[in-house]
């Protein structure tokens, strides 16, 4: 059954490895027949949450930037795949900032159910990804109808455009897309 899939690439670097894997996931999802939309945070204006909580009563954020458009797409997607580089054993700051700004979705009738992560890091131990995945789990746990379903990790991937040289990781990202 075709699903509405949203892939959000959170890296701001040119030649981003997590972006390369996100694109491979997108290819797999499209080949599987899903309706896929891809968003990159590169070039987007995303302000920091100011903690006013007006969104909980108004249903939208008081800050004016690119988040409102992204949030509408997140709300309507059935499946969301977040792709991030891992910096200092955690998700990229722009991903965390986006997650914070998605707070207006909490009381809404959101469609998303399945959440996935794609993450790359220069280090090659699986433990490198634990805190980033746990951080996303914290966000997902706030949405009782959603579930964090899995992660594709790309360890030992450092320099720009290096992900393409890691065929096994590229295959895992593709298979993630096919299996959504």
Order of alpha helices (4+ residues) and beta strands (2+ residues): beta-alpha-beta-alpha-alpha-beta-beta-alpha-beta-alpha-beta-alpha
